[in-house]
């Protein structure tokens, strides 16, 4: 799994539904690895049967708290700083996922922007299910056509 949000000791709510899916897959006997954005010094929650690999970018905190859309000002006043920090965190997530998910049989991404795009680039011939949530679905609908096509082209299901 590849996600920007997964519960951390400092933010136990962010991505709780991603954690629920990971736990459910592990309980069914699947080997589950989750690569998630992580704030430095704030370790992800540890779950039996779920290997959690933090991608500790300098600015992963932009994905926590109220979430990246609010931090970036997508519902109001544009804030350039979080956009730049989001780019740093996305790069860290992609590099970490490239290593940690190399042996996985299938990919599941949560939050299509940026996780779905990254998983699409990394999937090779593996199946990829992109899970779109409310806010990122609205953002994807407003994204340039090339971005929407890139997500649809590189997944098995959305």
Steps between C-alpha positions, in 0.01 A plus 500: 500500500612853431344792685563850623302439819547223754449528877805625691552523872477880464191485274312172564200598285660583162437216259322280754294346216824409318618328817169313518543370145861395568399315816212329322724379217759374751229316697407320177856371467645756259850637554442875522756776468385860539723786388377826647608860532645550845606798703854474633503364854135392490488124435198337333282273710622142505254225410545124512524367146540842343848623414491880513781680319516873572616737229632774722525795268593836640144620456270199535299691762314677218298178461399484867285714729218641288658347187682628194202670329440724801872560553539599135202732511303320231171607651599864543818705504780329306806421715818433296714370790299179554504436122880503506513287814249258346736452206786408734280254690371346176855444374596330828187283480579394143862409571409301810214320321727405210717303742247367750230390253726347236404142590126554551257311275251786482477865600222689677530876523299726726459863403533506125696825518788430544496131601300373202730674256809365674365144516410521132858590418639221719262217422668345196272211400339463843136579563437838664179602676481875556272595790365851453364690798263798495743791495755348266221383271379859474858615434547234234180612327647853476850382403636542149397231255851347489486438878157335483611282208821399683299374798247309287762349270720360777250319721288188488212661691414837655 
